[in-house]
């Protein structure tokens, strides 16, 4: 599925590069779009990514793990928790830096070092999304379509927050780094052969990161979210997933 996966990756890059265009929308329209995005993302996570954790755990159970890992119950679920912890920690550092800069230097954004850390983390995150595209979509064209829709939604929400947080740094540097990190992940998948166990841990970590970023960036009450738009996004992705599963 080389061509479909490449087209999805190119689409992701375009989304990253041009997400800033949504700032031209009026605030009410933006809130509805974010709500639609979050509903679709939540449906994908709960109906597809989270159930896959059971499969990843089976893979880990059958593999030859190092002795100390063999003693850990639900080891791939721990990997998902690690994904939550990593992105939560980075978000906390970003917010702390922004508060300090606002108080001491009258700046409205975090420090450049925090920007570099956050963009690096999301470059890894995007790289995993590119790397795992074919693993999570299989040989089903419809699954590629859903993957593109859901993660495009997700990228739009993430990029919006990163742009609001880091302002021109994100526009000049961040969006390009994130766009090409997706491509890099996809290329690495094409030229490497990761084991099933490695893929299980990578997918679990990504699942945790997706869950945290959805809850952190797409659902906060202060975003003045639209419940009808949220429900529409959730139902739309849920129906698509059911069609694929059947």
C-alpha positions as CSV (number, residue, x, y, z in Angstrom):
1,X,0.0,0.0,0.0
2,X,2.8,2.3,-0.9
3,X,0.9,4.9,-2.9
4,X,-2.1,5.3,-0.5
5,X,0.2,5.7,2.5
6,X,2.3,8.2,0.6
7,X,-0.8,10.2,-0.3
8,X,-1.9,10.2,3.3
9,X,1.6,11.5,4.4
10,X,1.5,14.3,1.8
11,X,-1.9,15.2,3.1
12,X,-0.6,15.4,6.6
13,X,2.2,17.6,5.5
14,X,-0.2,20.0,3.8
15,X,-2.4,20.1,6.9
16,X,0.6,21.0,9.1
17,X,1.8,23.7,6.7
18,X,-1.6,25.4,6.2
19,X,-3.3,24.9,9.6
20,X,-2.7,28.5,10.4
21,X,-5.3,29.4,7.9
22,X,-8.1,28.6,10.4
23,X,-7.1,31.7,12.4
24,X,-8.9,33.7,9.7
25,X,-12.2,32.0,10.7
26,X,-14.5,33.8,13.1
27,X,-14.2,32.6,16.7
28,X,-17.6,30.8,16.7
29,X,-16.7,28.9,13.6
30,X,-13.3,28.0,15.0
31,X,-14.9,26.6,18.2
32,X,-17.3,24.5,16.2
33,X,-14.4,23.1,14.1
34,X,-12.4,22.2,17.2
35,X,-15.4,20.6,18.8
36,X,-16.0,18.5,15.6
37,X,-12.3,17.5,15.6
38,X,-12.4,16.5,19.3
39,X,-15.5,14.3,18.8
40,X,-13.9,12.4,15.9
41,X,-10.6,12.0,17.8
42,X,-12.3,10.7,20.9
43,X,-14.3,8.1,18.9
44,X,-11.2,6.9,17.1
45,X,-9.2,6.5,20.3
46,X,-11.9,4.7,22.2
47,X,-13.1,2.5,19.3
48,X,-9.8,1.7,17.7
49,X,-6.6,2.6,19.5
50,X,-7.6,1.6,23.0
51,X,-9.0,-1.8,22.1
52,X,-5.7,-2.5,20.2
53,X,-3.9,-2.3,23.6
54,X,-5.2,-5.8,24.3
55,X,-3.6,-7.1,21.1
56,X,-0.3,-5.3,22.0
57,X,-0.4,-6.9,25.4
58,X,-0.7,-10.3,23.8
59,X,2.2,-9.6,21.6
60,X,4.3,-8.6,24.6
61,X,3.2,-11.7,26.5
62,X,4.4,-14.0,23.7
63,X,7.7,-12.2,23.2
64,X,10.9,-12.7,25.1
65,X,11.1,-9.7,27.4
66,X,14.0,-8.8,29.6
67,X,13.5,-10.4,33.1
68,X,12.4,-7.2,34.9
69,X,9.8,-6.4,32.3
70,X,8.3,-9.9,32.5
71,X,7.4,-9.2,36.0
72,X,5.3,-6.1,35.0
73,X,1.6,-6.7,34.5
74,X,0.1,-5.1,31.5
75,X,3.4,-3.8,30.2
76,X,2.1,-2.2,27.0
77,X,-0.6,-0.4,29.1
78,X,2.4,1.0,31.1
79,X,3.8,2.2,27.8
80,X,0.5,4.0,27.1
81,X,0.8,5.6,30.6
82,X,4.3,6.7,29.8
83,X,2.9,8.5,26.7
84,X,0.4,10.3,28.9
85,X,3.1,11.2,31.4
86,X,5.6,12.5,28.9
87,X,3.2,14.9,27.1
88,X,1.6,16.0,30.3
89,X,5.0,16.8,31.8
90,X,6.0,18.8,28.7
91,X,2.7,20.7,28.8
92,X,3.2,21.6,32.4
93,X,6.8,22.9,31.6
94,X,5.4,25.0,28.8
95,X,2.7,26.5,31.0
96,X,5.1,27.2,33.8
97,X,7.6,28.9,31.4
98,X,4.8,31.0,29.9
99,X,3.7,32.2,33.4
100,X,7.3,33.1,34.3
101,X,7.9,34.9,31.1
102,X,4.7,36.8,31.4
103,X,5.6,37.9,35.0
104,X,9.3,38.6,34.5
105,X,9.7,39.7,30.9
106,X,6.1,40.7,29.8
107,X,6.3,38.0,27.1
108,X,3.2,36.0,26.1
109,X,4.9,32.8,25.2
110,X,7.3,30.2,26.8
111,X,11.0,30.4,26.4
112,X,12.8,29.3,23.3
113,X,14.3,26.2,25.1
114,X,10.7,25.1,26.0
115,X,9.6,25.6,22.4
116,X,12.5,23.4,21.2
117,X,11.6,20.7,23.8
118,X,7.9,20.8,22.8
119,X,8.5,20.8,19.1
120,X,11.0,17.9,19.5
121,X,8.4,15.9,21.5
122,X,5.7,16.5,18.9
123,X,8.2,15.7,16.1
124,X,8.6,12.3,17.8
125,X,4.9,12.0,18.1
126,X,4.3,12.9,14.5
127,X,7.1,10.5,13.4
128,X,5.3,7.7,15.2
129,X,2.0,8.6,13.5
130,X,3.9,8.4,10.1
131,X,5.7,5.2,11.1
132,X,2.6,3.4,12.3
133,X,0.3,4.5,9.4
134,X,0.5,1.2,7.5
135,X,0.5,-0.9,10.7
136,X,-2.7,0.7,12.0
137,X,-4.4,0.8,8.7
138,X,-3.5,-2.6,7.2
139,X,-4.4,-3.2,3.5
140,X,-7.8,-1.5,3.8
141,X,-8.1,1.7,1.7
142,X,-11.1,2.8,3.8
143,X,-8.9,2.5,6.9
144,X,-6.4,4.9,5.3
145,X,-9.1,7.4,4.7
146,X,-10.3,7.2,8.3
147,X,-6.7,7.5,9.6
148,X,-6.2,10.6,7.4
149,X,-9.4,12.2,8.6
150,X,-8.9,11.5,12.3
151,X,-5.2,12.5,12.5
152,X,-5.8,15.5,10.2
153,X,-8.4,16.6,12.8
154,X,-6.0,15.9,15.5
155,X,-3.1,17.8,13.9
156,X,-5.4,20.8,13.3
157,X,-6.2,20.9,17.0
158,X,-2.6,20.4,18.2
159,X,-1.2,22.9,15.7
160,X,-3.7,25.5,16.7
161,X,-2.6,25.2,20.3
162,X,1.1,25.2,19.4
163,X,0.6,28.3,17.3
164,X,-1.3,30.1,20.0
165,X,1.4,29.2,22.5
166,X,4.5,29.8,20.6
167,X,3.3,32.4,18.0
168,X,5.7,33.3,15.3
169,X,8.3,30.6,16.4
170,X,5.7,28.0,15.4
171,X,4.9,29.7,12.1
172,X,8.5,30.1,11.1
173,X,10.0,26.8,12.4
174,X,7.6,24.6,14.2
175,X,5.1,23.7,11.5
176,X,7.9,22.8,9.1
177,X,9.6,20.5,11.6
178,X,6.3,18.8,12.3
179,X,5.3,18.5,8.7
180,X,8.6,16.8,7.8
181,X,8.7,14.6,10.9
182,X,5.6,12.8,9.6
183,X,7.4,12.1,6.4
184,X,10.5,11.0,8.2
185,X,8.5,8.5,10.2
186,X,6.9,7.1,7.1
187,X,10.3,6.8,5.3
188,X,11.8,5.0,8.3
189,X,9.0,2.5,8.2
190,X,9.7,1.8,4.5
191,X,13.4,1.2,5.1
192,X,13.4,-0.6,8.5
193,X,11.8,-3.7,9.9
194,X,10.8,-3.3,13.5
195,X,9.7,-6.4,15.5
196,X,6.1,-6.9,16.5
197,X,7.1,-6.2,20.1
198,X,8.7,-2.9,19.1
199,X,5.6,-1.9,17.1
200,X,3.4,-2.9,20.1
201,X,5.4,-0.6,22.5
202,X,5.4,2.3,19.9
203,X,1.7,2.0,19.3
204,X,0.9,1.9,23.0
205,X,3.1,5.0,23.7
206,X,1.3,6.8,20.8
207,X,-2.1,5.8,22.2
208,X,-1.2,7.4,25.5
209,X,0.0,10.5,23.9
210,X,-3.1,10.8,21.7
211,X,-5.4,10.4,24.7
212,X,-3.5,13.1,26.7
213,X,-3.3,15.6,23.8
214,X,-7.0,15.2,23.0
215,X,-8.0,15.8,26.6
216,X,-5.5,18.6,27.1
217,X,-5.9,20.5,23.8
218,X,-9.3,19.7,22.4
219,X,-11.7,19.4,25.3
220,X,-11.0,22.2,27.8
221,X,-14.2,24.0,28.9
222,X,-12.7,27.4,28.3
223,X,-12.6,26.7,24.5
224,X,-16.4,27.4,24.4
225,X,-16.9,24.1,22.7
226,X,-20.0,23.2,20.7
227,X,-21.7,20.0,21.9
228,X,-23.7,19.4,18.7
229,X,-20.5,19.7,16.6
230,X,-18.7,17.3,19.1
231,X,-21.5,14.7,18.7
232,X,-21.5,15.0,14.9
233,X,-17.7,14.4,14.8
234,X,-18.0,11.5,17.2
235,X,-20.8,9.8,15.3
236,X,-19.2,10.4,11.9
237,X,-15.9,8.6,12.9
238,X,-17.8,5.9,14.9
239,X,-19.9,5.1,11.8
240,X,-16.8,5.0,9.5
241,X,-15.0,2.6,11.9
242,X,-18.0,0.3,12.1
243,X,-18.2,0.2,8.3
244,X,-14.5,-0.8,8.1
245,X,-14.8,-3.3,10.9
246,X,-17.7,-5.0,9.3
